[in-house]
Amino acid sequence: MRIRVKDVLDLLAAGVPEAEILADYPYLESEDISACLNYAAAEADHPVLVTR
């Protein structure tokens, strides 16, 4: 089974505690939620290219 990174991020953004997410999706581990956050942080941090 899989859950999208966006789904995990949406749950966290909605204020759902990590413990509740883990209870609702027993195949997830705490490290999976951390990986989602790390992925989102990396995707949000990108260089802006300026062309002239």
PDB file of N, CA, C, O and CB in Angstrom:
ATOM      1  N   MET A   1       0.846  -1.179   0.000  1.00  0.00           N
ATOM      2  CA  MET A   1       0.000   0.000   0.000  1.00  0.00           C
ATOM      3  C   MET A   1       0.888   1.237   0.000  1.00  0.00           C
ATOM      4  O   MET A   1       2.010   1.235   0.505  1.00  0.00           O
ATOM      5  CB  MET A   1      -0.960   0.001   1.219  1.00  0.00           C
ATOM      6  N   ARG A   2       0.347   2.270  -0.576  1.00  0.00           N
ATOM      7  CA  ARG A   2       1.094   3.517  -0.645  1.00  0.00           C
ATOM      8  C   ARG A   2       0.178   4.679  -0.302  1.00  0.00           C
ATOM      9  O   ARG A   2      -1.038   4.622  -0.482  1.00  0.00           O
ATOM     10  CB  ARG A   2       1.716   3.711  -2.041  1.00  0.00           C
ATOM     11  N   ILE A   3       0.799   5.723   0.194  1.00  0.00           N
ATOM     12  CA  ILE A   3       0.097   6.984   0.406  1.00  0.00           C
ATOM     13  C   ILE A   3       0.982   8.064  -0.194  1.00  0.00           C
ATOM     14  O   ILE A   3       2.203   8.030  -0.035  1.00  0.00           O
ATOM     15  CB  ILE A   3      -0.206   7.253   1.942  1.00  0.00           C
ATOM     16  N   ARG A   4       0.383   9.008  -0.872  1.00  0.00           N
ATOM     17  CA  ARG A   4       1.168  10.049  -1.529  1.00  0.00           C
ATOM     18  C   ARG A   4       1.779  10.995  -0.494  1.00  0.00           C
ATOM     19  O   ARG A   4       1.218  11.216   0.579  1.00  0.00           O
ATOM     20  CB  ARG A   4       0.293  10.836  -2.523  1.00  0.00           C
ATOM     21  N   VAL A   5       2.927  11.540  -0.840  1.00  0.00           N
ATOM     22  CA  VAL A   5       3.574  12.541   0.007  1.00  0.00           C
ATOM     23  C   VAL A   5       2.601  13.684   0.259  1.00  0.00           C
ATOM     24  O   VAL A   5       2.483  14.169   1.385  1.00  0.00           O
ATOM     25  CB  VAL A   5       4.886  13.067  -0.648  1.00  0.00           C
ATOM     26  N   LYS A   6       1.906  14.114  -0.787  1.00  0.00           N
ATOM     27  CA  LYS A   6       0.952  15.222  -0.645  1.00  0.00           C
ATOM     28  C   LYS A   6      -0.125  14.903   0.387  1.00  0.00           C
ATOM     29  O   LYS A   6      -0.536  15.778   1.149  1.00  0.00           O
ATOM     30  CB  LYS A   6       0.299  15.539  -1.995  1.00  0.00           C
ATOM     31  N   ASP A   7      -0.581  13.655   0.413  1.00  0.00           N
ATOM     32  CA  ASP A   7      -1.608  13.279   1.380  1.00  0.00           C
ATOM     33  C   ASP A   7      -1.086  13.401   2.808  1.00  0.00           C
ATOM     34  O   ASP A   7      -1.787  13.891   3.694  1.00  0.00           O
ATOM     35  CB  ASP A   7      -2.093  11.851   1.116  1.00  0.00           C
ATOM     36  N   VAL A   8       0.135  12.959   3.024  1.00  0.00           N
ATOM     37  CA  VAL A   8       0.736  13.074   4.364  1.00  0.00           C
ATOM     38  C   VAL A   8       0.895  14.547   4.729  1.00  0.00           C
ATOM     39  O   VAL A   8       0.574  14.949   5.848  1.00  0.00           O
ATOM     40  CB  VAL A   8       2.118  12.347   4.421  1.00  0.00           C
ATOM     41  N   LEU A   9       1.387  15.345   3.797  1.00  0.00           N
ATOM     42  CA  LEU A   9       1.574  16.773   4.063  1.00  0.00           C
ATOM     43  C   LEU A   9       0.240  17.467   4.320  1.00  0.00           C
ATOM     44  O   LEU A   9       0.151  18.331   5.193  1.00  0.00           O
ATOM     45  CB  LEU A   9       2.296  17.443   2.889  1.00  0.00           C
ATOM     46  N   ASP A  10      -0.793  17.099   3.571  1.00  0.00           N
ATOM     47  CA  ASP A  10      -2.119  17.675   3.793  1.00  0.00           C
ATOM     48  C   ASP A  10      -2.630  17.346   5.194  1.00  0.00           C
ATOM     49  O   ASP A  10      -3.207  18.200   5.867  1.00  0.00           O
ATOM     50  CB  ASP A  10      -3.110  17.165   2.737  1.00  0.00           C
ATOM     51  N   LEU A  11      -2.415  16.107   5.627  1.00  0.00           N
ATOM     52  CA  LEU A  11      -2.847  15.722   6.974  1.00  0.00           C
ATOM     53  C   LEU A  11      -2.101  16.534   8.029  1.00  0.00           C
ATOM     54  O   LEU A  11      -2.705  17.038   8.975  1.00  0.00           O
ATOM     55  CB  LEU A  11      -2.622  14.214   7.206  1.00  0.00           C
ATOM     56  N   LEU A  12      -0.790  16.656   7.861  1.00  0.00           N
ATOM     57  CA  LEU A  12       0.000  17.436   8.824  1.00  0.00           C
ATOM     58  C   LEU A  12      -0.427  18.901   8.822  1.00  0.00           C
ATOM     59  O   LEU A  12      -0.542  19.520   9.880  1.00  0.00           O
ATOM     60  CB  LEU A  12       1.502  17.326   8.504  1.00  0.00           C
ATOM     61  N   ALA A  13      -0.660  19.453   7.633  1.00  0.00           N
ATOM     62  CA  ALA A  13      -1.079  20.849   7.522  1.00  0.00           C
ATOM     63  C   ALA A  13      -2.444  21.078   8.165  1.00  0.00           C
ATOM     64  O   ALA A  13      -2.730  22.167   8.661  1.00  0.00           O
ATOM     65  CB  ALA A  13      -1.116  21.274   6.057  1.00  0.00           C
ATOM     66  N   ALA A  14      -3.272  20.055   8.151  1.00  0.00           N
ATOM     67  CA  ALA A  14      -4.604  20.154   8.764  1.00  0.00           C
ATOM     68  C   ALA A  14      -4.537  19.976  10.280  1.00  0.00           C
ATOM     69  O   ALA A  14      -5.559  20.056  10.962  1.00  0.00           O
ATOM     70  CB  ALA A  14      -5.547  19.106   8.157  1.00  0.00           C
ATOM     71  N   GLY A  15      -3.346  19.736  10.801  1.00  0.00           N
ATOM     72  CA  GLY A  15      -3.200  19.621  12.245  1.00  0.00           C
ATOM     73  C   GLY A  15      -3.361  18.213  12.784  1.00  0.00           C
ATOM     74  O   GLY A  15      -3.446  18.024  13.998  1.00  0.00           O
ATOM     75  N   VAL A  16      -3.402  17.232  11.915  1.00  0.00           N
ATOM     76  CA  VAL A  16      -3.537  15.849  12.378  1.00  0.00           C
ATOM     77  C   VAL A  16      -2.211  15.437  13.014  1.00  0.00           C
ATOM     78  O   VAL A  16      -1.166  15.534  12.371  1.00  0.00           O
ATOM     79  CB  VAL A  16      -3.929  14.878  11.197  1.00  0.00           C
ATOM     80  N   PRO A  17      -2.236  14.982  14.257  1.00  0.00           N
ATOM     81  CA  PRO A  17      -0.994  14.584  14.923  1.00  0.00           C
ATOM     82  C   PRO A  17      -0.349  13.376  14.240  1.00  0.00           C
ATOM     83  O   PRO A  17      -1.035  12.520  13.683  1.00  0.00           O
ATOM     84  CB  PRO A  17      -1.265  14.267  16.396  1.00  0.00           C
ATOM     85  N   GLU A  18       0.962  13.327  14.295  1.00  0.00           N
ATOM     86  CA  GLU A  18       1.702  12.217  13.693  1.00  0.00           C
ATOM     87  C   GLU A  18       1.204  10.875  14.221  1.00  0.00           C
ATOM     88  O   GLU A  18       1.070   9.920  13.456  1.00  0.00           O
ATOM     89  CB  GLU A  18       3.204  12.365  13.966  1.00  0.00           C
ATOM     90  N   ALA A  19       0.932  10.794  15.508  1.00  0.00           N
ATOM     91  CA  ALA A  19       0.472   9.534  16.106  1.00  0.00           C
ATOM     92  C   ALA A  19      -0.843   9.070  15.468  1.00  0.00           C
ATOM     93  O   ALA A  19      -1.052   7.873  15.269  1.00  0.00           O
ATOM     94  CB  ALA A  19       0.291   9.699  17.631  1.00  0.00           C
ATOM     95  N   GLU A  20      -1.717  10.014  15.153  1.00  0.00           N
ATOM     96  CA  GLU A  20      -2.992   9.656  14.523  1.00  0.00           C
ATOM     97  C   GLU A  20      -2.784   9.174  13.087  1.00  0.00           C
ATOM     98  O   GLU A  20      -3.431   8.226  12.641  1.00  0.00           O
ATOM     99  CB  GLU A  20      -3.952  10.857  14.541  1.00  0.00           C
ATOM    100  N   ILE A  21      -1.881   9.834  12.372  1.00  0.00           N
ATOM    101  CA  ILE A  21      -1.573   9.400  11.003  1.00  0.00           C
ATOM    102  C   ILE A  21      -1.015   7.981  11.030  1.00  0.00           C
ATOM    103  O   ILE A  21      -1.403   7.144  10.215  1.00  0.00           O
ATOM    104  CB  ILE A  21      -0.562  10.371  10.324  1.00  0.00           C
ATOM    105  N   LEU A  22      -0.115   7.713  11.953  1.00  0.00           N
ATOM    106  CA  LEU A  22       0.482   6.385  12.059  1.00  0.00           C
ATOM    107  C   LEU A  22      -0.556   5.339  12.447  1.00  0.00           C
ATOM    108  O   LEU A  22      -0.476   4.191  12.008  1.00  0.00           O
ATOM    109  CB  LEU A  22       1.619   6.395  13.078  1.00  0.00           C
ATOM    110  N   ALA A  23      -1.526   5.726  13.263  1.00  0.00           N
ATOM    111  CA  ALA A  23      -2.588   4.796  13.649  1.00  0.00           C
ATOM    112  C   ALA A  23      -3.528   4.513  12.470  1.00  0.00           C
ATOM    113  O   ALA A  23      -3.985   3.384  12.292  1.00  0.00           O
ATOM    114  CB  ALA A  23      -3.385   5.363  14.841  1.00  0.00           C
ATOM    115  N   ASP A  24      -3.811   5.546  11.669  1.00  0.00           N
ATOM    116  CA  ASP A  24      -4.707   5.388  10.524  1.00  0.00           C
ATOM    117  C   ASP A  24      -4.049   4.656   9.356  1.00  0.00           C
ATOM    118  O   ASP A  24      -4.728   4.008   8.560  1.00  0.00           O
ATOM    119  CB  ASP A  24      -5.191   6.742  10.062  1.00  0.00           C
ATOM    120  N   TYR A  25      -2.737   4.762   9.261  1.00  0.00           N
ATOM    121  CA  TYR A  25      -1.972   4.127   8.181  1.00  0.00           C
ATOM    122  C   TYR A  25      -0.867   3.279   8.815  1.00  0.00           C
ATOM    123  O   TYR A  25       0.289   3.699   8.854  1.00  0.00           O
ATOM    124  CB  TYR A  25      -1.367   5.203   7.194  1.00  0.00           C
ATOM    125  N   PRO A  26      -1.214   2.094   9.307  1.00  0.00           N
ATOM    126  CA  PRO A  26      -0.271   1.293  10.085  1.00  0.00           C
ATOM    127  C   PRO A  26       0.969   0.830   9.320  1.00  0.00           C
ATOM    128  O   PRO A  26       1.943   0.393   9.932  1.00  0.00           O
ATOM    129  CB  PRO A  26      -0.972   0.106  10.615  1.00  0.00           C
ATOM    130  N   TYR A  27       0.943   0.922   7.999  1.00  0.00           N
ATOM    131  CA  TYR A  27       2.112   0.536   7.218  1.00  0.00           C
ATOM    132  C   TYR A  27       3.136   1.670   7.137  1.00  0.00           C
ATOM    133  O   TYR A  27       4.238   1.471   6.628  1.00  0.00           O
ATOM    134  CB  TYR A  27       1.689   0.116   5.816  1.00  0.00           C
ATOM    135  N   LEU A  28       2.779   2.856   7.636  1.00  0.00           N
ATOM    136  CA  LEU A  28       3.724   3.973   7.709  1.00  0.00           C
ATOM    137  C   LEU A  28       4.505   3.902   9.007  1.00  0.00           C
ATOM    138  O   LEU A  28       4.036   3.365  10.010  1.00  0.00           O
ATOM    139  CB  LEU A  28       2.991   5.328   7.596  1.00  0.00           C
ATOM    140  N   GLU A  29       5.702   4.454   8.963  1.00  0.00           N
ATOM    141  CA  GLU A  29       6.533   4.590  10.160  1.00  0.00           C
ATOM    142  C   GLU A  29       6.849   6.063  10.344  1.00  0.00           C
ATOM    143  O   GLU A  29       6.700   6.862   9.420  1.00  0.00           O
ATOM    144  CB  GLU A  29       7.846   3.741  10.051  1.00  0.00           C
ATOM    145  N   SER A  30       7.280   6.409  11.527  1.00  0.00           N
ATOM    146  CA  SER A  30       7.625   7.793  11.829  1.00  0.00           C
ATOM    147  C   SER A  30       8.660   8.341  10.840  1.00  0.00           C
ATOM    148  O   SER A  30       8.612   9.511  10.461  1.00  0.00           O
ATOM    149  CB  SER A  30       8.154   7.902  13.260  1.00  0.00           C
ATOM    150  N   GLU A  31       9.585   7.488  10.434  1.00  0.00           N
ATOM    151  CA  GLU A  31      10.618   7.899   9.481  1.00  0.00           C
ATOM    152  C   GLU A  31      10.015   8.263   8.121  1.00  0.00           C
ATOM    153  O   GLU A  31      10.561   9.099   7.401  1.00  0.00           O
ATOM    154  CB  GLU A  31      11.654   6.783   9.312  1.00  0.00           C
ATOM    155  N   ASP A  32       8.896   7.636   7.774  1.00  0.00           N
ATOM    156  CA  ASP A  32       8.230   7.962   6.518  1.00  0.00           C
ATOM    157  C   ASP A  32       7.678   9.385   6.548  1.00  0.00           C
ATOM    158  O   ASP A  32       7.743  10.106   5.553  1.00  0.00           O
ATOM    159  CB  ASP A  32       7.104   6.961   6.236  1.00  0.00           C
ATOM    160  N   ILE A  33       7.141   9.775   7.682  1.00  0.00           N
ATOM    161  CA  ILE A  33       6.608  11.141   7.807  1.00  0.00           C
ATOM    162  C   ILE A  33       7.754  12.142   7.763  1.00  0.00           C
ATOM    163  O   ILE A  33       7.633  13.193   7.132  1.00  0.00           O
ATOM    164  CB  ILE A  33       5.795  11.305   9.124  1.00  0.00           C
ATOM    165  N   SER A  34       8.849  11.833   8.417  1.00  0.00           N
ATOM    166  CA  SER A  34      10.031  12.702   8.350  1.00  0.00           C
ATOM    167  C   SER A  34      10.537  12.809   6.921  1.00  0.00           C
ATOM    168  O   SER A  34      10.936  13.888   6.484  1.00  0.00           O
ATOM    169  CB  SER A  34      11.149  12.172   9.267  1.00  0.00           C
ATOM    170  N   ALA A  35      10.523  11.704   6.190  1.00  0.00           N
ATOM    171  CA  ALA A  35      10.967  11.720   4.795  1.00  0.00           C
ATOM    172  C   ALA A  35      10.066  12.606   3.953  1.00  0.00           C
ATOM    173  O   ALA A  35      10.551  13.303   3.062  1.00  0.00           O
ATOM    174  CB  ALA A  35      10.994  10.299   4.221  1.00  0.00           C
ATOM    175  N   CYS A  36       8.768  12.596   4.215  1.00  0.00           N
ATOM    176  CA  CYS A  36       7.832  13.469   3.497  1.00  0.00           C
ATOM    177  C   CYS A  36       8.167  14.935   3.747  1.00  0.00           C
ATOM    178  O   CYS A  36       8.176  15.742   2.817  1.00  0.00           O
ATOM    179  CB  CYS A  36       6.380  13.177   3.924  1.00  0.00           C
ATOM    180  N   LEU A  37       8.438  15.271   4.984  1.00  0.00           N
ATOM    181  CA  LEU A  37       8.781  16.654   5.323  1.00  0.00           C
ATOM    182  C   LEU A  37      10.108  17.067   4.689  1.00  0.00           C
ATOM    183  O   LEU A  37      10.240  18.184   4.190  1.00  0.00           O
ATOM    184  CB  LEU A  37       8.852  16.827   6.845  1.00  0.00           C
ATOM    185  N   ASN A  38      11.077  16.174   4.708  1.00  0.00           N
ATOM    186  CA  ASN A  38      12.371  16.474   4.087  1.00  0.00           C
ATOM    187  C   ASN A  38      12.222  16.660   2.582  1.00  0.00           C
ATOM    188  O   ASN A  38      12.833  17.557   2.001  1.00  0.00           O
ATOM    189  CB  ASN A  38      13.382  15.356   4.382  1.00  0.00           C
ATOM    190  N   TYR A  39      11.412  15.814   1.950  1.00  0.00           N
ATOM    191  CA  TYR A  39      11.165  15.939   0.515  1.00  0.00           C
ATOM    192  C   TYR A  39      10.511  17.282   0.194  1.00  0.00           C
ATOM    193  O   TYR A  39      10.924  17.975  -0.735  1.00  0.00           O
ATOM    194  CB  TYR A  39      10.279  14.784   0.019  1.00  0.00           C
ATOM    195  N   ALA A  40       9.496  17.639   0.965  1.00  0.00           N
ATOM    196  CA  ALA A  40       8.803  18.908   0.733  1.00  0.00           C
ATOM    197  C   ALA A  40       9.739  20.090   0.916  1.00  0.00           C
ATOM    198  O   ALA A  40       9.691  21.050   0.146  1.00  0.00           O
ATOM    199  CB  ALA A  40       7.608  19.043   1.672  1.00  0.00           C
ATOM    200  N   ALA A  41      10.586  20.026   1.925  1.00  0.00           N
ATOM    201  CA  ALA A  41      11.538  21.111   2.165  1.00  0.00           C
ATOM    202  C   ALA A  41      12.521  21.238   1.006  1.00  0.00           C
ATOM    203  O   ALA A  41      12.850  22.345   0.580  1.00  0.00           O
ATOM    204  CB  ALA A  41      12.297  20.878   3.480  1.00  0.00           C
ATOM    205  N   ALA A  42      12.979  20.113   0.508  1.00  0.00           N
ATOM    206  CA  ALA A  42      13.917  20.135  -0.612  1.00  0.00           C
ATOM    207  C   ALA A  42      13.254  20.668  -1.883  1.00  0.00           C
ATOM    208  O   ALA A  42      13.875  21.403  -2.650  1.00  0.00           O
ATOM    209  CB  ALA A  42      14.477  18.733  -0.861  1.00  0.00           C
ATOM    210  N   GLU A  43      12.001  20.297  -2.100  1.00  0.00           N
ATOM    211  CA  GLU A  43      11.275  20.759  -3.285  1.00  0.00           C
ATOM    212  C   GLU A  43      10.964  22.255  -3.209  1.00  0.00           C
ATOM    213  O   GLU A  43      10.921  22.932  -4.236  1.00  0.00           O
ATOM    214  CB  GLU A  43       9.976  19.965  -3.450  1.00  0.00           C
ATOM    215  N   ALA A  44      10.752  22.760  -2.021  1.00  0.00           N
ATOM    216  CA  ALA A  44      10.412  24.171  -1.846  1.00  0.00           C
ATOM    217  C   ALA A  44      11.656  25.059  -1.942  1.00  0.00           C
ATOM    218  O   ALA A  44      11.547  26.263  -2.172  1.00  0.00           O
ATOM    219  CB  ALA A  44       9.715  24.385  -0.496  1.00  0.00           C
ATOM    220  N   ASP A  45      12.814  24.472  -1.768  1.00  0.00           N
ATOM    221  CA  ASP A  45      14.068  25.231  -1.787  1.00  0.00           C
ATOM    222  C   ASP A  45      14.761  24.981  -3.113  1.00  0.00           C
ATOM    223  O   ASP A  45      15.525  24.027  -3.264  1.00  0.00           O
ATOM    224  CB  ASP A  45      14.995  24.834  -0.591  1.00  0.00           C
ATOM    225  N   HIS A  46      14.485  25.850  -4.070  1.00  0.00           N
ATOM    226  CA  HIS A  46      15.098  25.706  -5.383  1.00  0.00           C
ATOM    227  C   HIS A  46      15.669  27.045  -5.828  1.00  0.00           C
ATOM    228  O   HIS A  46      15.166  28.102  -5.449  1.00  0.00           O
ATOM    229  CB  HIS A  46      14.076  25.177  -6.414  1.00  0.00           C
ATOM    230  N   PRO A  47      16.715  26.989  -6.629  1.00  0.00           N
ATOM    231  CA  PRO A  47      17.298  28.254  -7.098  1.00  0.00           C
ATOM    232  C   PRO A  47      16.376  28.942  -8.091  1.00  0.00           C
ATOM    233  O   PRO A  47      15.676  28.294  -8.869  1.00  0.00           O
ATOM    234  CB  PRO A  47      18.672  28.012  -7.741  1.00  0.00           C
ATOM    235  N   VAL A  48      16.391  30.236  -8.049  1.00  0.00           N
ATOM    236  CA  VAL A  48      15.619  31.033  -9.008  1.00  0.00           C
ATOM    237  C   VAL A  48      16.602  31.540 -10.057  1.00  0.00           C
ATOM    238  O   VAL A  48      17.560  32.246  -9.743  1.00  0.00           O
ATOM    239  CB  VAL A  48      14.853  32.233  -8.301  1.00  0.00           C
ATOM    240  N   LEU A  49      16.351  31.173 -11.281  1.00  0.00           N
ATOM    241  CA  LEU A  49      17.218  31.589 -12.379  1.00  0.00           C
ATOM    242  C   LEU A  49      16.697  32.881 -12.970  1.00  0.00           C
ATOM    243  O   LEU A  49      15.511  33.006 -13.276  1.00  0.00           O
ATOM    244  CB  LEU A  49      17.309  30.495 -13.462  1.00  0.00           C
ATOM    245  N   VAL A  50      17.597  33.843 -13.127  1.00  0.00           N
ATOM    246  CA  VAL A  50      17.228  35.121 -13.704  1.00  0.00           C
ATOM    247  C   VAL A  50      17.930  35.226 -15.047  1.00  0.00           C
ATOM    248  O   VAL A  50      19.152  35.114 -15.134  1.00  0.00           O
ATOM    249  CB  VAL A  50      17.603  36.314 -12.761  1.00  0.00           C
ATOM    250  N   THR A  51      17.154  35.440 -16.073  1.00  0.00           N
ATOM    251  CA  THR A  51      17.742  35.619 -17.406  1.00  0.00           C
ATOM    252  C   THR A  51      17.659  37.081 -17.805  1.00  0.00           C
ATOM    253  O   THR A  51      16.730  37.801 -17.441  1.00  0.00           O
ATOM    254  CB  THR A  51      17.027  34.729 -18.456  1.00  0.00           C
ATOM    255  N   ARG A  52      18.625  37.478 -18.540  1.00  0.00           N
ATOM    256  CA  ARG A  52      18.660  38.889 -18.984  1.00  0.00           C
ATOM    257  C   ARG A  52      18.720  38.978 -20.469  1.00  0.00           C
ATOM    258  O   ARG A  52      18.755  40.078 -21.021  1.00  0.00           O
ATOM    259  CB  ARG A  52      19.846  39.627 -18.387  1.00  0.00           C
TER     260      ARG A  52
END
